């Protein structure tokens, strides 16, 4: 009997092991191992799961235990979880919360998920301006014991909950006990509006270096705070979304292993079809110059070289501009400066590749006698085309994200495959136009 019990204990997963294996375990295995964890480890695991994972686990455990775990979550985390639940079950889970938390959660769920209001926690440290410093400190201690999950700053509100100022704890503890809070607080605090996009909130927090930012409505009524922990999740989410779009697909809404096969196909097939249609224009352009290719087959050899150079330069430019826009380094108003910089960069990079391309043609002729007497003209054609294609690719890649932003679309949609497809057609036109002028009377 003792050996059987020991074997059972050996088979049980620790919280760290369970988290690592979570994605590949079945629902029954997750529930069995989760319920077998010590209470503290189970709480750490549960609060560390993504909202979707929390919701799935909550619906899988016995009904009688759901109340405990729903009440473990802070209001903003509970709202995130409930956003992932559909149907009547959502209302059943809301009813498991105590009345004050229920009101807070319902208020949070009224906001869009990616707005500041959807990120914020409604529980923050608040004091009145006419309090003495020692009274304010005691009041903050009382709030910390009763309802606050984290305290970064004390926010000074009037009787109508308007934000008047903010106090750091260093300022409070350093002040004389009899001084009033209004004499210690910093007026005109940095705030974010409740409808501000989460990416803009992240930039605000990065710019000012605060641990938390107050969220206010149009009348400066304070609604909650967005903390650094919330922003870390936002940055991770936004970066993941942008990287997936760079690959030429729609961003996944859930982690890769939790995305169904059908959803994966839907996210990828649309953009692949669009890119395929775009490449059809490349085939059409090739057909347009079928006569020239038939007369000088050697021209076809350099087609992949030319159009891939334009696509690569465009992808570089689009990646640089998209990232600069995400970091707030460039704005739409900077478009002309970007054109000037990228035009110069495109010409310079094109000249570099032109030299490499011309050397390649010359070396191949010297070693293999591949191109015959007109090899110098072929080298000039390749070099001239590379300058034009790389310049056009660079300009297209840098301007496309700005154009998408201007019409209200996500600049990250200007992905590398999309830019490359766009530049392919222009690359062929430039290449064969240059060939017709330079090789006229020789190969053409």
Secondary structure, 3 states (H helix, E strand, C coil): CHHHHHHHHHHCCCHHHHHHHHHHCCHHHHHHHHHCCCHHHHHHHHHHCCHHHHHHHHHHCCHHHHHHHHCCCCHHHHHHHHHCCCCHHHHHHHCCCCHHHHHHHHHHHCCCCCEHHHHCECCCCEEECCCEHHHHHHHHHHHHHHCCCCCCCEEEECCCCEEEEEECHHHHHHCCCCCEHHHHCEECCCEEECCCEHHHHHHHHHHHCCCEEEEECCCCEEEEEEEHHHHHHHHHHHHHHHHHHHCCCCCCCCCHHHCCHHHHHHHHHHHHHHHHHHHHHHHHHHHHCHHHHHHCCHHHHCHHHHHHHHHHHHHHHHHHHHHHHHCCCCCHHHHHHHHHHHHHHHHHHHHHHHHHHHHHHHHHHHHHCCCCCCHHHHHHHHHHHHHHHHHHHHHHHHHHHHHHHHCCCCHHHCCHHHHHHHHHHHHHHHHHHHHHHHCCCCCC
